[in-house]
Amino acid sequence: MDIRIGHGYDVHALADGLRLVLAGVEVEHSKGCIAHSDGDVAIHAICDALLGALALGDIGKLFPDTSEEFRGIDSKILLRRVVELIASHGYRVGNIDCTIAMQRPRLRGYIDSMRAALADTIGIDVDRVSVKATTTEHLGFEGREEGVSATAVALLFEA
């Protein structure tokens, strides 16, 4: 059995008055991500981790921000397409581990919903999806509340 591991990272600037969507869940906040799509950094990092595990490039290659087709798109749609691509190469998702870094708002109350949204979108059990949130203790762009970042690791198994 072939096992593959991939890592992903994404970052978006924050601006007042925009929607904040993280791991497929709308989060109440005065700021949201500046992005071509819905700006879901968690899903974008997960997509990159999945694609990286099979050396298939990155989310920008598959879904370029120069394409009108992807303007404002729900990132769960992109994740579904990546999972379908993974399956077409003979692999299935074993588990996902994602960390979101931002100073505010506190995300603890959203974690269970995020895990459920990701599990449903990917088509795996929720106990195979980990989402964690951290502040950066007021350090860096996340700590200054200028942006949000996410990292993700994905494990794939040959189907």
C-alpha positions in Angstrom: 0.0 0.0 0.0 1.3 3.4 -1.0 1.0 6.2 1.6 1.6 9.9 0.7 1.9 12.9 3.0 1.3 16.5 1.8 1.7 19.9 3.5 -0.2 23.1 2.7 0.0 26.8 3.7 -2.2 29.8 2.8 -2.5 33.4 4.0 -5.0 36.2 3.2 -5.1 39.8 4.3 -8.1 40.9 6.3 -10.3 44.0 5.7 -13.3 45.5 7.4 -16.7 44.6 6.2 -15.9 41.3 4.4 -17.2 37.8 5.2 -14.9 35.6 7.2 -15.1 31.9 6.1 -12.8 29.4 7.7 -12.9 25.6 7.2 -16.2 25.9 5.4 -17.9 27.9 8.2 -18.9 31.5 8.3 -17.3 33.1 11.4 -18.8 36.2 13.0 -16.2 39.0 12.8 -15.9 42.6 11.7 -13.2 41.6 9.2 -13.0 39.1 6.4 -10.4 37.9 3.8 -9.5 39.8 0.8 -9.5 37.1 -1.9 -10.6 36.1 -5.4 -12.7 33.2 -4.0 -14.3 33.2 -0.6 -10.8 33.4 0.9 -11.1 30.3 3.1 -7.4 29.9 4.1 -8.0 26.6 5.9 -9.6 24.9 2.9 -6.9 26.4 0.6 -4.2 25.0 2.8 -5.9 21.6 2.9 -6.2 21.6 -0.9 -2.5 22.4 -1.2 -1.7 19.6 1.2 -3.8 17.1 -0.8 -2.3 18.2 -4.1 1.2 18.2 -2.7 0.9 14.6 -1.5 0.6 13.5 -5.1 2.9 16.2 -6.6 0.0 17.7 -8.5 0.9 21.3 -8.1 -1.1 23.8 -6.0 -4.5 25.4 -5.7 -3.3 28.4 -7.8 -2.4 26.1 -10.7 -5.7 24.2 -10.6 -8.0 27.2 -9.8 -6.2 30.4 -10.9 -7.2 33.7 -9.4 -7.2 35.2 -12.9 -10.2 33.0 -13.9 -13.7 34.5 -13.6 -15.0 31.0 -13.0 -13.6 31.0 -9.5 -14.5 34.6 -8.5 -16.3 34.4 -5.2 -16.5 30.6 -5.3 -17.3 28.6 -2.2 -14.0 26.9 -1.4 -15.8 23.7 -0.4 -16.5 23.3 -4.2 -12.7 23.6 -4.8 -12.0 21.0 -2.1 -14.5 18.6 -3.5 -12.8 18.9 -6.9 -9.4 18.3 -5.4 -10.8 15.2 -3.6 -12.2 13.9 -6.9 -8.8 14.5 -8.5 -7.1 12.6 -5.8 -9.6 9.7 -6.2 -9.0 9.7 -10.0 -5.3 9.0 -9.2 -6.3 6.0 -7.1 -6.0 7.6 -3.6 -8.2 8.3 -0.7 -7.9 10.7 2.2 -6.7 9.1 5.4 -6.8 12.2 7.6 -6.4 16.0 7.7 -4.8 18.2 10.3 -5.2 22.0 10.0 -4.1 24.9 12.1 -5.5 28.4 11.7 -3.6 31.3 13.1 -5.3 34.6 13.8 -5.5 36.9 16.8 -9.2 37.5 16.8 -11.9 36.3 16.9 -11.4 33.3 19.2 -12.3 30.2 17.1 -12.9 27.5 19.8 -16.7 27.8 19.5 -16.5 27.1 15.7 -14.1 24.1 15.7 -16.7 21.3 15.9 -18.7 22.9 13.0 -15.5 23.3 11.0 -14.5 19.7 11.5 -18.0 18.6 10.4 -18.0 20.8 7.3 -14.6 19.5 6.2 -15.5 15.9 6.9 -18.7 16.2 4.9 -17.0 17.9 2.0 -14.1 15.5 1.9 -16.3 12.4 2.5 -14.5 11.1 5.6 -15.5 10.5 9.2 -15.2 13.6 11.4 -12.7 11.8 13.7 -10.3 11.9 10.7 -10.4 15.7 10.6 -8.5 17.9 13.1 -8.8 21.7 13.2 -6.9 23.8 15.7 -6.7 27.5 16.2 -4.0 29.6 17.7 -3.2 33.2 18.2 0.3 34.5 17.6 0.5 36.4 20.9 0.1 39.7 19.0 3.2 38.9 16.9 3.4 39.2 13.1 0.7 40.0 10.7 -1.8 37.6 12.4 -1.1 39.2 15.8 -1.6 42.7 14.4 -4.9 41.5 12.9 -3.8 42.3 9.4 -4.3 38.7 8.1 -5.0 35.1 8.8 -2.9 32.0 7.9 -3.4 28.3 7.9 -1.3 25.2 7.6 -2.4 21.7 6.8 -1.1 18.2 6.6 -2.9 15.5 4.7 -2.3 11.7 4.6 -3.4 9.8 1.5 -3.7 6.1 1.1 -3.7 4.2 -2.2 -7.3 3.1 -2.7 
